[in-house]
């Protein structure tokens, strides 16, 4: 897809805006970082040209001026909440983020577990970090939050929270997901700073929704789709409209909490430091770096359809409510699009039907997969007793990219049989056909003796960013392999077996 976003312009404007906001408060700015700090693939998908690591590069530009704090909600650790982009739990993602920041030359000042209530799983997480030299802090629930201001802004409220020592004038407060307690941590720190005679302020770095795009712009609707499980709704900021007579877009949680935040800040800060609207709190220059509106509209619509399939899959597996599916379906209806506007859906369904026709009497499960190559070509694959549909599709794709004959065997029957025997006789698996992770391993083993495999392997990086759909819920091996290849996967909410435990 053509680029529709100027990442360099965005970095320049956003860094300038942050420094300008910090100067407003004097000594210290606590900046809440919304969204993903590292690998922001949602932004990259709906803003072609957006660097997924734009935020981390921004921090590098401001390296001498920033400290970093990570927040994580205790309940998310206890419930093993997952980050879908990587297939890892929030606590694991927190540790991965610390490692990634270190690799980028940035250190974390501490990790704060918010709304902590002595959960055993959370204590284990705290022990893991502290025994590896990471400073950990806990903030317990504040009684009467967010309405009882006399308690919140007192020694029993914010004053009872652990104070996090920082040195730099800008403190980035981030977390692995929404509702991690970032805002409360920022305001708690501002309270402690003022108690110490340090003038401090608070601001938000939110990428979405984009305040200066129309309310029903697909970029903003894609944000609603991404947070359908939280029931977030975009809306015109009424406080901004009243204060300035200008229309700005925000979302319901920020608008609803703003009066409380303003009253809390009024108890802590100087009158001239107070914001007049939730949009005022934000520092967001995304809308000024969009270079091709048509491109980002198209990309955003595709993301909304992807989210629809994701929520349907999550509903089928029991990790999402039907309400999330219905919300995204309504967004699609408003835009006049259907699931078939995703180009790979119909070919994948057709491949599954062909597999069923060809395999009657031989196979109980018929699956199809379709992949769109960078030039728009659609490649399909079907499952067989030897390979999963995703495995077949990827092999066909790299074979085409390498200009190899369609009937050429990429994997020798001996290699496939060897892996199948391992799964059957040693691992005692019910299913012995190769998933994508196993297929790619088998392909790499074949490279020294198979020149065709060597040529095809070199084409795998070209699949990054390609769109793929499969006619069934992916196995763990298929999903892991596709994620590592950088392929944007959707699937039908269909199980490939009646077995409750999938190997």
Backbone torsions as a table, in degrees:
resi	resn	phi	psi	omega
1	UNK	NA	142.2	178.5
2	UNK	-63.3	148.9	176.4
3	UNK	-67.7	144.2	176.9
4	UNK	-129.6	9.5	-175.6
5	UNK	-142.7	137.8	-179.6
6	UNK	-100.2	97.6	-174.6
7	UNK	-67.6	-36.2	-179.5
8	UNK	-66.2	-42.8	177.7
9	UNK	-62.0	-40.5	179.8
10	UNK	-62.3	-46.1	179.5
11	UNK	-59.1	-42.4	-178.5
12	UNK	-65.7	-48.0	-177.1
13	UNK	-69.8	-38.6	-177.4
14	UNK	-69.4	-41.4	178.8
15	UNK	-64.1	-40.8	177.9
16	UNK	-63.1	-41.9	-178.8
17	UNK	-65.7	-37.0	178.9
18	UNK	-66.0	-45.2	179.2
19	UNK	-63.2	-38.2	179.0
20	UNK	-65.0	-41.1	178.8
21	UNK	-67.2	-40.3	179.4
22	UNK	-61.2	-38.1	-178.9
23	UNK	-64.3	-24.9	-178.7
24	UNK	-65.9	-31.1	-173.6
25	UNK	-98.7	-12.5	174.4
26	UNK	91.9	-88.6	-170.9
27	UNK	-82.9	-41.7	-169.2
28	UNK	-153.5	139.9	174.4
29	UNK	-123.9	124.9	171.5
30	UNK	-96.8	115.0	-172.7
31	UNK	-111.1	110.4	178.5
32	UNK	-75.9	122.2	178.7
33	UNK	-96.6	107.6	175.2
34	UNK	-84.4	163.0	-179.4
35	UNK	73.3	-165.7	-176.3
36	UNK	-87.0	129.9	178.8
37	UNK	-72.0	-42.1	-177.9
38	UNK	-121.5	141.8	178.0
39	UNK	56.1	59.3	177.6
40	UNK	-80.2	80.5	-174.4
41	UNK	-74.0	-26.8	176.6
42	UNK	-60.7	-48.1	179.4
43	UNK	-62.8	-39.8	-178.9
44	UNK	-66.5	-32.9	-179.1
45	UNK	-73.3	-37.5	-175.6
46	UNK	-94.6	-12.3	177.5
47	UNK	-125.3	75.9	-177.7
48	UNK	-53.1	123.8	-174.1
49	UNK	111.4	-18.3	177.2
50	UNK	-68.7	130.8	177.9
51	UNK	-79.8	119.3	-179.2
52	UNK	-56.3	-23.0	179.0
53	UNK	-106.8	28.5	-179.4
54	UNK	-59.7	-39.9	-177.4
55	UNK	-66.1	-40.3	-178.7
56	UNK	-69.4	-34.7	176.7
57	UNK	-69.0	-33.5	175.6
58	UNK	-63.4	-43.4	178.6
59	UNK	-64.2	-34.8	176.8
60	UNK	-64.2	-38.3	178.2
61	UNK	-63.3	-32.3	-177.0
62	UNK	-105.3	19.7	-169.8
63	UNK	-50.9	-40.4	-176.8
64	UNK	-74.5	-8.2	-175.1
65	UNK	-115.1	-2.5	-172.1
66	UNK	-122.8	143.1	164.0
67	UNK	-111.4	158.8	-176.6
68	UNK	-127.2	132.4	174.0
69	UNK	-123.1	137.4	176.5
70	UNK	-110.5	129.9	175.9
71	UNK	-107.4	144.4	172.8
72	UNK	-145.0	132.5	-178.7
73	UNK	-74.2	129.7	-178.0
74	UNK	-56.2	-37.3	-179.9
75	UNK	-63.8	-32.7	178.2
76	UNK	-68.4	-33.6	176.1
77	UNK	-68.4	-46.4	-177.5
78	UNK	-62.4	-39.0	-176.7
79	UNK	-90.9	2.9	178.6
80	UNK	55.5	47.4	178.5
81	UNK	-63.5	139.4	-172.4
82	UNK	-107.7	146.6	168.7
83	UNK	-94.7	112.5	-170.5
84	UNK	-62.1	-36.7	-176.4
85	UNK	-58.7	-33.2	-176.2
86	UNK	-114.9	-9.9	-179.2
87	UNK	67.7	31.2	179.8
88	UNK	-124.9	155.0	179.0
89	UNK	-72.3	159.7	-176.9
90	UNK	-59.9	-38.1	179.9
91	UNK	-66.3	-39.7	175.9
92	UNK	-65.6	-39.9	179.1
93	UNK	-64.0	-34.0	177.5
94	UNK	-62.8	-44.6	179.5
95	UNK	-67.3	-37.9	177.1
96	UNK	-63.8	-39.3	179.2
97	UNK	-63.4	-41.6	178.0
98	UNK	-60.0	-43.9	178.3
99	UNK	-63.3	-44.5	-178.5
100	UNK	-64.0	-42.4	178.0
101	UNK	-61.2	-40.7	177.7
102	UNK	-60.6	-42.4	179.0
103	UNK	-62.7	-29.1	178.8
104	UNK	-88.5	5.4	178.3
105	UNK	81.8	21.6	-179.0
106	UNK	-121.1	134.3	-177.2
107	UNK	-109.2	148.6	178.7
108	UNK	-94.7	128.7	179.7
109	UNK	-73.4	-28.2	179.7
110	UNK	176.8	163.3	176.2
111	UNK	-115.9	128.5	-179.6
112	UNK	-109.3	123.5	172.4
113	UNK	-93.9	116.7	-174.9
114	UNK	-94.5	153.9	-178.2
115	UNK	50.0	46.8	-177.1
116	UNK	-77.6	133.8	-179.3
117	UNK	-136.1	39.5	174.3
118	UNK	63.3	30.0	177.9
119	UNK	-66.2	135.1	-178.5
120	UNK	-56.2	-43.2	-179.3
121	UNK	-63.7	-34.3	-179.8
122	UNK	-72.2	-38.9	177.1
123	UNK	-61.1	-38.9	177.3
124	UNK	-61.8	-43.4	178.6
125	UNK	-61.9	-45.3	178.8
126	UNK	-61.0	-40.3	179.1
127	UNK	-64.4	-41.2	179.5
128	UNK	-57.6	-45.5	-177.4
129	UNK	-70.8	-48.5	-175.1
130	UNK	-63.9	-33.7	-179.3
131	UNK	-78.2	-7.5	173.2
132	UNK	-105.6	13.9	174.2
133	UNK	86.4	10.0	177.7
134	UNK	-91.1	129.2	177.8
135	UNK	-71.2	131.3	-178.8
136	UNK	-122.3	146.5	-179.9
137	UNK	-135.6	154.6	176.2
138	UNK	-127.8	137.5	173.6
139	UNK	-119.4	122.0	-179.5
140	UNK	-87.1	161.1	176.8
141	UNK	-57.8	142.1	178.0
142	UNK	-97.6	122.3	-178.9
143	UNK	-61.4	131.1	178.4
144	UNK	83.5	4.1	179.7
145	UNK	-71.2	134.1	10.1
146	UNK	-107.4	15.5	-170.7
147	UNK	-96.8	-32.0	-174.2
148	UNK	-86.7	84.7	-173.1
149	UNK	-63.0	-34.7	-178.6
150	UNK	-62.4	-30.7	177.3
151	UNK	-83.3	-44.2	-175.9
152	UNK	-60.2	-51.6	-177.0
153	UNK	-93.5	68.8	-179.1
154	UNK	-158.9	177.3	178.3
155	UNK	-65.1	-24.1	179.4
156	UNK	-83.0	-17.4	-179.0
157	UNK	-102.1	-105.8	178.5
158	UNK	-58.7	-32.3	-178.9
159	UNK	-65.1	-24.2	178.9
160	UNK	-81.4	-14.8	178.0
161	UNK	-72.5	147.6	175.1
162	UNK	-62.7	133.8	176.0
163	UNK	-85.4	133.7	-177.0
164	UNK	-101.0	117.4	-179.1
165	UNK	-71.0	127.6	175.8
166	UNK	-134.8	163.8	-176.5
167	UNK	-121.3	-33.2	-171.3
168	UNK	-84.2	159.9	-177.6
169	UNK	-72.2	-20.5	178.4
170	UNK	-119.6	125.3	-180.0
171	UNK	-114.0	116.1	178.8
172	UNK	-85.5	124.5	178.1
173	UNK	-114.9	112.1	-174.4
174	UNK	-126.5	177.4	179.8
175	UNK	-165.1	166.8	-176.3
176	UNK	-74.9	-11.6	-179.1
177	UNK	-170.3	-178.1	179.9
178	UNK	-68.7	160.3	178.0
179	UNK	60.2	31.1	-178.8
180	UNK	-88.1	-4.3	178.7
181	UNK	92.9	21.5	-176.8
182	UNK	-65.9	-46.9	-178.0
183	UNK	-62.8	-45.9	-179.6
184	UNK	-62.3	-37.3	178.2
185	UNK	-65.7	-42.9	178.2
186	UNK	-59.4	-49.8	-176.9
187	UNK	-67.6	-34.5	175.3
188	UNK	-61.9	-43.2	179.0
189	UNK	-66.1	-40.0	177.6
190	UNK	-60.8	-41.7	177.4
191	UNK	-58.9	-48.8	-179.2
192	UNK	-62.3	-38.6	-179.2
193	UNK	-62.6	-45.8	180.0
194	UNK	-64.7	-32.7	175.5
195	UNK	-65.4	-25.3	179.5
196	UNK	-94.8	5.0	179.6
197	UNK	81.7	17.1	-179.6
198	UNK	-104.1	124.9	176.9
199	UNK	-77.7	121.3	-176.3
200	UNK	-134.4	158.1	178.9
201	UNK	-137.3	175.7	-176.2
202	UNK	-133.7	143.8	174.1
203	UNK	-152.4	165.6	-179.5
204	UNK	-118.3	137.0	172.5
205	UNK	-109.1	91.6	179.1
206	UNK	-110.2	131.7	176.5
207	UNK	-82.1	-39.5	-177.7
208	UNK	-132.6	150.9	-7.3
209	UNK	-67.8	159.3	-178.7
210	UNK	-86.4	115.9	-168.4
211	UNK	-64.2	-29.5	-176.2
212	UNK	-104.9	20.6	167.4
213	UNK	-104.6	155.8	179.0
214	UNK	-57.8	152.9	-178.2
215	UNK	-55.5	-41.4	-176.3
216	UNK	-98.8	19.3	174.4
217	UNK	-66.0	138.2	-178.8
218	UNK	-53.9	-31.4	176.8
219	UNK	-60.2	-44.0	179.4
220	UNK	-73.5	-35.3	177.0
221	UNK	-65.5	-35.2	177.6
222	UNK	-62.1	-32.1	175.4
223	UNK	-65.4	-42.7	177.2
224	UNK	-60.1	-40.7	179.1
225	UNK	-64.2	-40.1	-178.3
226	UNK	-67.1	-25.5	-177.4
227	UNK	-115.0	26.4	-179.0
228	UNK	-62.0	-30.0	178.4
229	UNK	-69.5	-20.7	177.4
230	UNK	-96.1	-3.9	-178.2
231	UNK	61.4	31.8	175.3
232	UNK	-69.0	141.8	179.5
233	UNK	-133.6	129.4	174.4
234	UNK	-73.1	147.9	179.5
235	UNK	-156.6	158.6	173.1
236	UNK	-69.1	132.6	-179.5
237	UNK	-71.3	107.1	-176.3
238	UNK	-69.0	-29.7	-179.5
239	UNK	-71.5	-36.8	178.1
240	UNK	-68.5	-41.2	179.7
241	UNK	-63.4	-41.1	-179.6
242	UNK	-70.3	-39.9	-175.8
243	UNK	-75.1	-36.6	-171.2
244	UNK	-122.9	-9.4	-177.3
245	UNK	70.5	22.6	-178.6
246	UNK	-123.4	144.2	179.4
247	UNK	-83.8	130.0	175.6
248	UNK	-140.6	146.8	-177.0
249	UNK	-99.3	134.5	173.7
250	UNK	-140.0	-167.4	178.2
251	UNK	-128.9	162.5	-165.9
252	UNK	-56.1	-41.5	-175.5
253	UNK	-64.3	-42.1	179.0
254	UNK	-67.8	-39.3	179.2
255	UNK	-66.5	-42.3	-178.1
256	UNK	-66.2	-38.0	-175.3
257	UNK	-86.7	-12.7	-173.1
258	UNK	-56.4	-46.7	179.5
259	UNK	-57.2	-37.3	178.3
260	UNK	-66.7	-46.7	-179.6
261	UNK	-60.3	-42.0	-178.8
262	UNK	-64.5	-40.8	179.5
263	UNK	-67.4	-37.8	177.6
264	UNK	-63.9	-47.5	-179.0
265	UNK	-62.3	-34.3	-180.0
266	UNK	-65.1	-25.8	177.5
267	UNK	-78.7	-15.9	-172.9
268	UNK	-112.5	-48.4	-168.0
269	UNK	-95.0	175.0	174.3
270	UNK	-77.2	148.9	-177.9
271	UNK	-55.0	-37.8	-177.7
272	UNK	-70.6	-11.6	-180.0
273	UNK	-91.3	-5.8	-173.5
274	UNK	-78.2	143.2	177.4
275	UNK	-86.1	152.9	179.0
276	UNK	-99.4	-11.5	-179.5
277	UNK	-156.7	159.6	174.9
278	UNK	-62.3	-30.4	176.8
279	UNK	-65.5	-36.3	176.0
280	UNK	-57.1	-35.3	-177.2
281	UNK	-65.5	-26.1	-173.3
282	UNK	-83.0	151.7	171.8
283	UNK	-123.7	100.1	-170.6
284	UNK	-146.0	112.0	-179.7
285	UNK	-110.8	17.7	-178.3
286	UNK	-58.2	-46.4	-175.7
287	UNK	-60.8	-24.2	-178.9
288	UNK	-83.5	-7.6	-177.8
289	UNK	-108.7	4.7	175.3
290	UNK	-73.7	121.5	-175.4
291	UNK	-101.1	-20.8	179.4
292	UNK	-143.8	100.5	-175.0
293	UNK	-63.5	-36.9	-178.1
294	UNK	-64.0	-39.2	-179.8
295	UNK	-65.4	-45.2	-177.8
296	UNK	-71.6	-29.2	174.6
297	UNK	-63.2	-47.6	-179.5
298	UNK	-62.2	-44.6	-179.7
299	UNK	-64.0	-38.1	-179.4
300	UNK	-66.8	-39.8	177.5
301	UNK	-61.9	-41.4	177.4
302	UNK	-63.1	-37.3	178.2
303	UNK	-65.8	-37.9	178.7
304	UNK	-62.3	-42.2	178.3
305	UNK	-65.5	-40.4	176.9
306	UNK	-59.7	-42.2	179.7
307	UNK	-63.3	-37.3	178.3
308	UNK	-59.0	-47.9	178.2
309	UNK	-64.9	-38.0	179.5
310	UNK	-61.6	-45.8	-179.5
311	UNK	-68.2	-34.3	176.4
312	UNK	-64.4	-40.2	177.7
313	UNK	-65.6	-43.0	179.3
314	UNK	-64.3	-36.0	177.9
315	UNK	-65.8	-41.9	-180.0
316	UNK	-62.5	-35.1	-178.3
317	UNK	-91.4	0.5	174.1
318	UNK	88.2	11.5	-177.0
319	UNK	-105.2	4.1	176.8
320	UNK	-144.3	156.6	177.9
321	UNK	-89.8	157.2	178.3
322	UNK	-62.0	-27.4	-179.0
323	UNK	-60.1	-36.3	179.2
324	UNK	-64.9	-41.2	177.5
325	UNK	-61.6	-46.0	-177.2
326	UNK	-64.4	-37.4	179.6
327	UNK	-61.8	-45.5	-178.7
328	UNK	-68.8	-36.6	177.6
329	UNK	-61.0	-39.4	177.3
330	UNK	-65.0	-38.4	177.2
331	UNK	-63.1	-41.8	178.2
332	UNK	-64.1	-42.0	178.7
333	UNK	-61.2	-41.4	179.1
334	UNK	-61.7	-33.7	180.0
335	UNK	-85.9	-10.1	-179.7
336	UNK	74.1	32.3	179.3
337	UNK	-120.7	158.2	178.2
338	UNK	-128.2	173.8	-179.8
339	UNK	-62.8	-24.5	179.9
340	UNK	-75.2	-8.3	173.6
341	UNK	-74.8	-6.4	168.5
342	UNK	-88.6	114.3	-166.2
343	UNK	-60.3	-26.6	-174.1
344	UNK	-88.7	-5.5	-175.7
345	UNK	-69.3	-54.8	-177.2
346	UNK	-60.7	-45.2	178.3
347	UNK	-61.1	-35.4	179.1
348	UNK	-67.0	-42.5	178.0
349	UNK	-64.4	-39.1	178.2
350	UNK	-64.5	-41.6	179.1
351	UNK	-62.4	-37.2	177.9
352	UNK	-65.3	-40.5	178.1
353	UNK	-64.0	-40.8	178.8
354	UNK	-64.6	-39.3	178.3
355	UNK	-62.8	-38.8	179.4
356	UNK	-66.6	-41.8	180.0
357	UNK	-64.2	-43.8	-177.3
358	UNK	-75.5	-25.3	-171.9
359	UNK	-107.1	10.2	-177.7
360	UNK	-56.1	131.2	179.9
361	UNK	88.4	-11.8	-177.5
362	UNK	-113.4	-24.8	-171.0
363	UNK	-140.5	142.4	-179.6
364	UNK	-90.5	-21.6	-175.9
365	UNK	-124.0	131.3	-177.5
366	UNK	-122.6	118.4	-174.0
367	UNK	-126.9	148.8	176.2
368	UNK	-133.3	156.2	178.3
369	UNK	-141.6	148.0	177.5
370	UNK	-138.3	138.1	-178.5
371	UNK	-127.9	134.1	175.4
372	UNK	-96.9	118.0	179.7
373	UNK	-76.2	165.6	-177.5
374	UNK	-55.6	-28.5	-179.6
375	UNK	-88.8	4.4	178.7
376	UNK	95.9	-8.9	177.7
377	UNK	-65.3	137.8	177.4
378	UNK	-101.0	126.2	177.4
379	UNK	-115.3	137.9	-178.4
380	UNK	-119.7	168.1	176.0
381	UNK	-153.5	153.3	179.4
382	UNK	-125.7	156.8	177.0
383	UNK	-81.6	161.4	-179.6
384	UNK	-152.6	173.5	175.6
385	UNK	-60.6	-15.3	-177.2
386	UNK	-99.8	-39.1	-172.1
387	UNK	-133.9	147.5	169.2
388	UNK	-69.3	159.9	179.3
389	UNK	-60.8	-40.4	179.1
390	UNK	-62.8	-39.7	179.0
391	UNK	-63.5	-46.0	179.9
392	UNK	-61.8	-42.3	-178.2
393	UNK	-64.3	-44.4	-179.0
394	UNK	-66.2	-41.6	177.3
395	UNK	-61.7	-42.6	178.5
396	UNK	-63.7	-36.8	-178.7
397	UNK	-66.4	-48.8	-177.4
398	UNK	-73.2	-25.7	174.4
399	UNK	-65.8	-43.3	178.3
400	UNK	-65.2	-43.5	179.7
401	UNK	-63.6	-32.2	-180.0
402	UNK	-85.9	0.2	-179.9
403	UNK	58.5	42.5	177.9
404	UNK	-97.3	151.8	-179.9
405	UNK	-58.7	142.9	-175.9
406	UNK	-63.8	-32.1	-176.9
407	UNK	-88.6	4.0	180.0
408	UNK	-74.2	132.9	177.9
409	UNK	-80.9	122.3	178.2
410	UNK	-80.8	-33.1	178.8
411	UNK	-121.3	133.1	179.2
412	UNK	-71.1	147.5	177.1
413	UNK	-55.6	-31.4	-179.4
414	UNK	-65.7	-41.2	179.9
415	UNK	-65.9	-45.8	179.6
416	UNK	-61.8	-43.9	-179.3
417	UNK	-63.8	-37.0	180.0
418	UNK	-62.8	-45.7	178.6
419	UNK	-66.1	-40.4	179.5
420	UNK	-62.2	-41.2	178.4
421	UNK	-65.2	-37.3	176.0
422	UNK	-60.8	-45.2	-178.9
423	UNK	-66.3	-37.8	-175.6
424	UNK	-79.6	-48.5	-169.9
425	UNK	-91.0	-29.3	-177.5
426	UNK	-101.4	-51.1	-178.4
427	UNK	-82.3	-12.9	178.3
428	UNK	59.7	37.0	177.0
429	UNK	-76.3	147.4	176.0
430	UNK	-71.8	-42.0	-177.8
431	UNK	-101.5	134.9	-175.6
432	UNK	-114.7	-5.9	177.3
433	UNK	-67.6	152.3	-170.9
434	UNK	-84.2	126.1	171.4
435	UNK	-77.2	178.5	-173.2
436	UNK	-66.0	-41.6	179.5
437	UNK	-60.3	-42.4	178.7
438	UNK	-68.5	-38.3	179.9
439	UNK	-63.5	-44.2	-179.8
440	UNK	-66.2	-35.7	175.7
441	UNK	-64.8	-45.0	178.6
442	UNK	-62.5	-37.6	178.9
443	UNK	-64.7	-42.6	-179.3
444	UNK	-65.6	-34.7	177.5
445	UNK	-66.6	-29.7	-177.9
446	UNK	-78.3	-16.3	-173.3
447	UNK	-56.2	-45.5	-176.9
448	UNK	-59.5	-27.2	-176.0
449	UNK	-113.8	1.5	-174.9
450	UNK	-135.2	104.6	-176.8
451	UNK	-66.0	-30.7	178.1
452	UNK	-66.3	-41.6	177.3
453	UNK	-62.1	-37.8	179.5
454	UNK	-63.6	-44.4	179.5
455	UNK	-63.9	-43.0	-177.9
456	UNK	-67.8	-39.6	-179.5
457	UNK	-58.4	-35.5	-179.3
458	UNK	-66.0	-17.2	-178.3
459	UNK	-90.5	-9.2	-177.9
460	UNK	-56.4	-41.1	179.5
461	UNK	-60.0	-23.1	-179.9
462	UNK	-71.0	-11.2	-179.3
463	UNK	-84.5	-10.2	-179.9
464	UNK	-60.5	128.8	-179.8
465	UNK	86.9	-3.5	178.6
466	UNK	-75.2	154.9	-179.6
467	UNK	-95.9	139.8	-179.4
468	UNK	-143.1	144.4	175.1
469	UNK	-134.0	140.6	175.5
470	UNK	-126.1	154.2	-169.9
471	UNK	-84.5	13.9	-173.5
472	UNK	-158.9	167.2	175.6
473	UNK	-70.0	132.0	-176.3
474	UNK	-72.3	149.4	170.8
475	UNK	-74.7	167.6	-179.8
476	UNK	-59.5	-39.9	-179.1
477	UNK	-67.5	-38.2	176.5
478	UNK	-66.6	-47.0	-176.7
479	UNK	-64.3	-41.6	179.6
480	UNK	-64.6	-42.8	179.9
481	UNK	-64.4	-44.0	-179.8
482	UNK	-66.9	-37.9	178.7
483	UNK	-63.2	-43.6	-178.3
484	UNK	-68.9	-27.0	175.3
485	UNK	-78.1	-11.6	-179.4
486	UNK	80.0	22.7	-178.5
487	UNK	-86.8	138.0	-178.4
488	UNK	-88.6	101.4	-170.3
489	UNK	-98.9	139.6	163.5
490	UNK	-130.4	162.2	-178.5
491	UNK	-148.8	159.8	171.7
492	UNK	-75.4	150.9	178.5
493	UNK	-82.2	56.3	-174.0
494	UNK	-121.5	129.2	177.3
495	UNK	-83.7	145.3	-179.0
496	UNK	-89.9	-2.4	-177.8
497	UNK	-155.6	157.9	174.2
498	UNK	-82.1	-9.6	179.1
499	UNK	-65.3	136.8	178.2
500	UNK	-77.4	-28.4	179.5
501	UNK	-105.5	117.7	-179.8
502	UNK	-102.1	127.4	-178.2
503	UNK	-87.4	NA	NA
